[in-house]
Amino acid sequence: MSRILSILVFFFIFPYSSISQSHPSSFADLVENLSPAVVSIASTTIVKNTNPQNKIPRFPEGSPFDEFFKDYFDNERRNSPSKRPMTGLGSGFIIDKSGIIVTNNHVIEGADE
């Protein structure tokens, strides 16, 4: 009976002791081992400028601010390009020697480059 109990204890305790030894002893050890695989990702998306007419604040008729903002937004509309680059930044991990990188979808979603 004690032999069976010893065998059962061995099979139930041995796997747990090996699992606990396979984990890093601290967060610093984990970072030290994995930080070389972390990469920065920059993506560029070409976006169309929205119609500035929709952004003009509305003031009561005859207000001096109405003319001021109308002139300002008219100048902005004439001087702004129809398309502009928008840059996004994120991070990822290299998971393969061939250079495969894993990142979140929102980092690269809709990116042109």
VEXFI-244559 format. One record per residue: residue number from 0; residue in one letter; y, z, x of N, C-alpha, C, O in turn. Coordinates in nm, 2 decimals, always signed. Each point is the difference from the previous one (the first is absolute). Example, Ala and Ser with C-alpha at 12.3 -4.5 7.8 and 13.67 -1.06 7.14 Angstrom:
! residues 2
> num:residuo:n.y:n.z:n.x:ca.y:ca.z:ca.x:c.y:c.z:c.x:o.y:o.z:o.x
> 0:A:-0.57:+0.78:+1.32:+0.12:+0.00:-0.09:+0.12:+0.00:+0.09:+0.00:+0.07:+0.10
> 1:S:+0.11:-0.14:-0.14:+0.11:+0.00:+0.09:+0.11:+0.08:-0.08:+0.11:+0.01:+0.05
! end
This chain:
! residues 113
> num:residuo:n.y:n.z:n.x:ca.y:ca.z:ca.x:c.y:c.z:c.x:o.y:o.z:o.x
> 0:M:-0.12:+0.00:+0.08:+0.12:+0.00:-0.08:+0.13:+0.00:+0.09:+0.09:-0.07:-0.03
> 1:S:-0.09:+0.15:+0.13:+0.11:+0.01:+0.09:+0.02:-0.13:+0.07:+0.11:-0.04:+0.04
> 2:R:-0.22:-0.03:-0.01:+0.01:-0.13:+0.07:+0.07:-0.11:-0.09:+0.08:-0.07:+0.04
> 3:I:-0.12:+0.07:-0.17:+0.07:-0.09:-0.10:+0.14:+0.03:-0.01:+0.09:-0.09:-0.01
> 4:L:-0.06:+0.22:+0.00:+0.14:+0.04:-0.01:+0.08:-0.04:+0.12:+0.12:-0.04:-0.01
> 5:S:-0.18:+0.05:+0.13:+0.07:-0.04:+0.13:+0.03:-0.15:+0.00:+0.10:-0.04:+0.04
> 6:I:-0.20:-0.03:-0.09:+0.02:-0.15:+0.00:+0.11:-0.04:-0.10:+0.08:-0.08:+0.03
> 7:L:-0.08:+0.15:-0.15:+0.10:-0.03:-0.10:+0.14:+0.03:+0.06:+0.10:-0.07:-0.02
> 8:V:-0.09:+0.19:+0.08:+0.13:+0.04:+0.06:+0.05:-0.10:+0.10:+0.11:-0.04:+0.01
> 9:F:-0.21:-0.01:+0.08:+0.04:-0.09:+0.10:+0.05:-0.13:-0.06:+0.10:-0.06:+0.04
> 10:F:-0.17:+0.01:-0.15:+0.05:-0.13:-0.06:+0.13:+0.01:-0.08:+0.07:-0.10:-0.01
> 11:F:-0.04:+0.22:-0.04:+0.12:+0.02:-0.07:+0.12:+0.03:+0.09:+0.11:-0.03:-0.04
> 12:I:-0.13:+0.10:+0.15:+0.11:+0.05:+0.08:+0.03:-0.10:+0.11:+0.12:-0.02:+0.03
> 13:F:-0.22:-0.05:+0.03:+0.02:-0.09:+0.11:+0.10:-0.11:-0.03:+0.09:-0.03:+0.08
> 14:P:-0.10:-0.04:-0.20:+0.09:-0.11:-0.03:+0.15:+0.05:-0.01:+0.09:-0.07:+0.05
> 15:Y:-0.07:+0.19:-0.10:+0.14:+0.05:-0.01:+0.06:+0.03:+0.13:+0.12:-0.02:+0.02
> 16:S:-0.20:+0.07:+0.07:+0.05:+0.03:+0.13:+0.04:-0.12:+0.08:+0.10:+0.00:+0.07
> 17:S:-0.17:-0.11:-0.09:+0.03:-0.13:+0.07:+0.13:-0.06:-0.06:+0.07:-0.06:+0.07
> 18:I:-0.06:+0.07:-0.20:+0.12:-0.05:-0.07:+0.13:+0.07:+0.04:+0.10:-0.06:+0.03
> 19:S:-0.11:+0.19:-0.02:+0.12:+0.08:+0.04:+0.04:-0.03:+0.15:+0.12:+0.01:+0.03
> 20:Q:-0.21:-0.05:+0.05:+0.03:-0.03:+0.14:+0.05:-0.14:+0.02:+0.07:-0.03:+0.10
> 21:S:-0.09:-0.06:-0.20:+0.05:-0.13:+0.01:+0.15:-0.02:-0.03:+0.06:-0.10:+0.03
> 22:H:+0.00:+0.20:-0.10:+0.14:+0.00:-0.03:+0.09:+0.04:+0.11:-0.05:+0.09:+0.08
> 23:P:+0.17:-0.14:-0.07:+0.09:+0.05:+0.11:+0.03:+0.14:-0.03:+0.00:+0.05:-0.11
> 24:S:+0.03:+0.03:+0.22:+0.02:+0.14:-0.02:+0.14:+0.03:-0.05:+0.03:+0.10:-0.06
> 25:S:+0.07:-0.20:+0.07:+0.13:+0.02:-0.05:+0.06:-0.13:-0.04:-0.05:-0.11:+0.03
> 26:F:+0.16:+0.12:-0.11:+0.08:-0.12:-0.04:+0.05:-0.08:+0.13:+0.00:-0.12:+0.00
> 27:A:+0.04:+0.20:+0.10:+0.06:-0.06:+0.12:-0.11:-0.09:+0.07:+0.03:-0.10:+0.05
> 28:D:-0.16:+0.15:-0.05:-0.10:-0.08:+0.06:-0.02:-0.13:-0.08:-0.03:-0.10:+0.06
> 29:L:+0.03:+0.11:-0.19:-0.01:-0.12:-0.08:+0.11:-0.10:+0.03:-0.03:-0.12:+0.01
> 30:V:+0.15:+0.17:-0.01:+0.11:-0.09:+0.03:-0.01:-0.06:+0.14:+0.03:-0.12:+0.02
> 31:E:-0.07:+0.20:+0.08:-0.01:-0.06:+0.13:-0.11:-0.11:+0.01:+0.02:-0.09:+0.07
> 32:N:-0.13:+0.11:-0.15:-0.10:-0.10:+0.01:+0.03:-0.13:-0.08:-0.03:-0.11:+0.04
> 33:L:+0.11:+0.12:-0.15:+0.02:-0.11:-0.09:+0.14:-0.06:+0.01:+0.02:-0.12:-0.04
> 34:S:+0.08:+0.18:+0.11:+0.13:-0.06:+0.00:+0.01:-0.13:+0.07:+0.09:-0.08:-0.03
> 35:P:-0.17:+0.04:+0.13:+0.01:-0.13:+0.06:-0.04:-0.11:-0.10:+0.04:-0.12:+0.02
> 36:A:-0.10:+0.15:-0.13:-0.04:-0.10:-0.10:+0.11:-0.02:-0.11:-0.01:-0.09:-0.08
> 37:V:+0.12:+0.17:+0.08:+0.10:-0.01:-0.10:+0.10:-0.10:+0.05:+0.04:-0.01:+0.11
> 38:V:+0.00:-0.08:-0.21:+0.09:-0.11:+0.03:+0.12:+0.00:-0.10:-0.02:+0.05:-0.11
> 39:S:+0.13:-0.10:+0.15:+0.12:-0.02:-0.09:-0.01:-0.14:-0.05:-0.04:-0.10:+0.07
> 40:I:+0.08:+0.08:-0.20:-0.01:-0.13:-0.06:+0.14:-0.03:-0.06:+0.06:+0.08:-0.07
> 41:A:+0.00:-0.19:+0.11:+0.12:-0.05:-0.06:-0.02:-0.13:-0.08:-0.07:-0.09:+0.05
> 42:S:+0.11:+0.09:-0.17:-0.02:-0.12:-0.08:+0.14:-0.05:-0.05:+0.09:+0.08:-0.02
> 43:T:-0.08:-0.21:+0.00:+0.12:-0.06:-0.05:-0.02:-0.08:-0.12:-0.10:-0.08:-0.01
> 44:T:+0.18:+0.10:-0.09:-0.01:-0.07:-0.13:+0.14:-0.07:-0.02:+0.10:+0.06:+0.01
> 45:I:-0.11:-0.19:-0.05:+0.13:-0.07:-0.03:+0.02:+0.02:-0.15:-0.08:-0.03:-0.09
> 46:V:+0.19:+0.10:+0.06:+0.04:+0.03:-0.14:+0.12:-0.08:-0.05:+0.09:-0.03:+0.08
> 47:K:-0.09:+0.00:-0.20:+0.12:-0.07:-0.06:+0.10:+0.10:-0.04:-0.04:+0.11:-0.06
> 48:N:+0.17:-0.13:+0.08:+0.10:+0.09:-0.04:+0.01:-0.01:-0.15:-0.01:-0.10:-0.06
> 49:T:+0.03:+0.22:+0.00:+0.01:+0.00:-0.15:+0.14:-0.04:-0.03:+0.09:+0.00:+0.08
> 50:N:-0.07:-0.03:-0.21:+0.14:-0.05:-0.04:+0.09:+0.12:+0.00:-0.01:+0.10:-0.08
> 51:P:+0.11:-0.10:+0.17:+0.10:+0.11:+0.01:+0.08:+0.02:-0.13:+0.06:+0.10:-0.02
> 52:Q:-0.06:-0.20:-0.07:+0.08:+0.01:-0.12:-0.05:+0.12:-0.08:+0.08:+0.06:-0.07
> 53:N:-0.21:-0.04:+0.07:-0.06:+0.11:-0.07:+0.04:+0.14:+0.05:-0.01:+0.10:-0.06
> 54:K:+0.06:-0.10:+0.19:+0.03:+0.13:+0.06:+0.15:+0.04:-0.01:+0.04:+0.11:+0.05
> 55:I:+0.04:-0.20:-0.11:+0.15:+0.03:-0.01:+0.01:+0.12:-0.10:-0.04:-0.01:-0.11
> 56:P:+0.11:+0.12:+0.15:+0.02:+0.11:-0.09:+0.09:-0.05:-0.12:+0.09:-0.08:+0.02
> 57:R:-0.11:+0.13:-0.14:+0.08:-0.04:-0.11:+0.11:+0.11:-0.02:-0.03:+0.12:-0.01
> 58:F:+0.15:-0.17:-0.01:+0.12:+0.09:-0.02:+0.07:-0.05:-0.13:-0.02:-0.11:-0.04
> 59:P:+0.10:+0.20:-0.01:+0.08:-0.04:-0.12:+0.08:-0.13:+0.03:+0.05:-0.01:+0.11
> 60:E:-0.02:-0.07:-0.21:+0.08:-0.12:+0.02:+0.14:+0.04:+0.04:+0.06:+0.09:-0.05
> 61:G:-0.01:-0.16:+0.15:+0.13:+0.03:+0.06:+0.00:+0.10:+0.10:+0.11:+0.03:+0.06
> 62:S:-0.22:+0.03:-0.02:+0.00:+0.10:+0.10:+0.02:-0.07:+0.14:-0.05:-0.11:+0.02
> 63:P:+0.12:+0.18:+0.07:+0.02:-0.06:+0.13:-0.13:-0.01:+0.08:-0.01:-0.08:+0.09
> 64:F:-0.08:+0.17:-0.12:-0.13:+0.00:+0.07:-0.08:-0.13:-0.03:-0.08:-0.05:+0.08
> 65:D:+0.10:+0.00:-0.21:-0.07:-0.12:-0.04:+0.02:-0.12:+0.09:-0.09:-0.06:+0.05
> 66:E:+0.22:+0.04:-0.02:+0.04:-0.11:+0.09:-0.05:+0.02:+0.14:-0.04:-0.09:+0.07
> 67:F:+0.06:+0.22:-0.02:-0.04:+0.03:+0.14:-0.15:-0.02:+0.02:-0.04:-0.07:+0.10
> 68:F:-0.04:+0.11:-0.19:-0.15:-0.01:+0.02:-0.04:-0.15:-0.03:-0.09:-0.05:+0.07
> 69:K:+0.16:-0.02:-0.16:-0.03:-0.14:-0.02:+0.02:-0.08:+0.13:-0.08:-0.08:+0.03
> 70:D:+0.20:+0.10:+0.03:+0.03:-0.07:+0.13:-0.10:+0.04:+0.10:-0.05:-0.09:+0.08
> 71:Y:+0.01:+0.22:-0.07:-0.09:+0.04:+0.11:-0.14:-0.07:-0.02:-0.05:-0.05:+0.09
> 72:F:+0.00:+0.06:-0.21:-0.13:-0.06:-0.03:+0.00:-0.15:+0.01:-0.10:-0.06:+0.04
> 73:D:+0.21:-0.01:-0.08:+0.00:-0.14:+0.02:+0.00:-0.04:+0.15:-0.07:-0.10:+0.03
> 74:N:+0.14:+0.17:+0.05:-0.01:-0.02:+0.15:-0.14:+0.02:+0.05:-0.05:-0.07:+0.08
> 75:E:-0.01:+0.18:-0.12:-0.14:+0.03:+0.04:-0.10:-0.11:-0.04:-0.08:-0.04:+0.08
> 76:R:+0.10:-0.01:-0.20:-0.09:-0.11:-0.05:+0.02:-0.13:+0.09:-0.10:-0.06:+0.03
> 77:R:+0.22:+0.03:+0.00:+0.02:-0.12:+0.08:-0.05:+0.02:+0.15:-0.05:-0.10:+0.06
> 78:N:+0.06:+0.22:-0.01:-0.04:+0.02:+0.14:-0.14:+0.04:+0.03:-0.05:+0.00:+0.11
> 79:S:-0.02:+0.03:-0.22:-0.14:+0.05:+0.03:-0.10:-0.12:-0.01:+0.01:-0.09:-0.09
> 80:P:-0.11:+0.09:+0.18:-0.10:-0.11:-0.01:-0.09:+0.02:-0.12:-0.01:+0.11:-0.05
> 81:S:-0.05:-0.22:+0.01:-0.09:+0.01:-0.12:-0.13:+0.07:+0.03:-0.06:+0.05:-0.09
> 82:K:+0.02:-0.05:+0.22:-0.12:+0.07:+0.04:+0.03:+0.08:+0.12:+0.08:-0.04:+0.08
> 83:R:-0.15:+0.15:-0.07:+0.02:+0.09:+0.12:-0.14:+0.07:+0.04:-0.08:+0.02:-0.09
> 84:P:+0.07:+0.01:+0.21:-0.13:+0.07:+0.04:+0.01:+0.15:-0.03:+0.10:+0.06:+0.02
> 85:M:-0.21:-0.01:-0.06:-0.01:+0.15:-0.02:-0.12:+0.04:+0.08:-0.11:-0.05:-0.01
> 86:T:+0.13:+0.15:+0.10:-0.10:+0.05:+0.09:-0.06:+0.13:-0.05:+0.07:+0.09:-0.05
> 87:G:-0.20:-0.08:+0.06:-0.07:+0.13:-0.04:-0.08:+0.05:+0.12:-0.04:-0.08:+0.08
> 88:L:+0.03:+0.21:-0.07:-0.08:+0.06:+0.11:-0.11:+0.09:-0.05:+0.01:+0.05:-0.11
> 89:G:-0.12:-0.04:+0.18:-0.11:+0.08:-0.03:-0.09:+0.03:+0.12:+0.04:-0.03:+0.11
> 90:S:-0.15:+0.08:-0.14:-0.10:+0.02:+0.11:-0.14:-0.03:-0.04:-0.02:-0.02:-0.12
> 91:G:-0.07:+0.01:+0.21:-0.14:-0.03:-0.02:-0.08:+0.05:+0.11:+0.05:+0.06:+0.10
> 92:F:-0.18:-0.09:-0.11:-0.10:+0.04:+0.10:-0.08:-0.12:+0.05:-0.04:-0.08:-0.08
> 93:I:+0.02:+0.06:+0.21:-0.09:-0.10:+0.05:-0.14:+0.06:-0.02:-0.03:+0.11:+0.05
> 94:I:-0.06:-0.19:-0.12:-0.13:+0.05:-0.02:-0.11:-0.08:+0.07:-0.12:+0.04:-0.02
> 95:D:+0.16:-0.14:+0.09:-0.10:-0.09:+0.06:+0.05:-0.05:+0.13:+0.12:-0.02:+0.02
> 96:K:-0.21:+0.00:+0.08:+0.05:-0.06:+0.13:+0.06:-0.13:-0.01:+0.07:-0.05:+0.08
> 97:S:-0.10:-0.03:-0.19:+0.06:-0.13:-0.02:+0.14:+0.01:-0.05:+0.07:-0.10:-0.01
> 98:G:-0.02:+0.22:-0.02:+0.14:+0.02:-0.04:+0.02:+0.01:-0.15:+0.11:-0.01:-0.05
> 99:I:-0.21:+0.03:-0.03:+0.01:+0.02:-0.14:+0.08:+0.13:-0.03:-0.03:+0.10:+0.05
> 100:I:+0.13:-0.12:-0.13:+0.09:+0.12:-0.04:-0.01:+0.03:-0.14:+0.00:-0.09:-0.09
> 101:V:-0.01:+0.22:+0.05:+0.00:+0.04:-0.13:+0.13:+0.07:-0.03:+0.05:+0.09:+0.07
> 102:T:+0.01:-0.13:-0.18:+0.13:+0.06:-0.05:+0.00:+0.01:-0.15:-0.09:-0.06:-0.06
> 103:N:+0.19:+0.13:+0.00:+0.02:+0.00:-0.14:+0.06:-0.14:-0.05:+0.07:-0.06:+0.08
> 104:N:-0.11:+0.02:-0.20:+0.04:-0.12:-0.05:+0.16:-0.01:-0.01:+0.05:-0.11:+0.02
> 105:H:+0.01:+0.22:-0.06:+0.15:-0.01:-0.02:+0.07:-0.03:+0.13:+0.12:-0.04:-0.01
> 106:V:-0.18:+0.06:+0.12:+0.07:-0.03:+0.13:+0.01:-0.15:+0.02:+0.10:-0.05:+0.05
> 107:I:-0.19:-0.03:-0.10:+0.00:-0.15:+0.02:+0.01:-0.08:-0.13:+0.00:-0.12:+0.01
> 108:E:+0.00:+0.18:-0.12:+0.00:-0.07:-0.13:+0.12:-0.09:-0.01:+0.12:+0.05:+0.02
> 109:G:-0.14:-0.17:-0.05:+0.10:-0.10:-0.02:+0.07:-0.05:+0.13:+0.11:-0.07:+0.00
> 110:A:-0.16:+0.11:+0.12:+0.07:-0.03:+0.12:-0.02:-0.15:+0.04:-0.11:-0.05:-0.03
> 111:D:+0.21:-0.01:+0.08:+0.00:-0.13:+0.05:-0.04:-0.01:+0.15:-0.06:-0.10:+0.04
> 112:E:+0.08:+0.21:+0.03:-0.03:+0.00:+0.14:-0.05:+0.14:+0.04:-0.03:+0.02:+0.12
! end
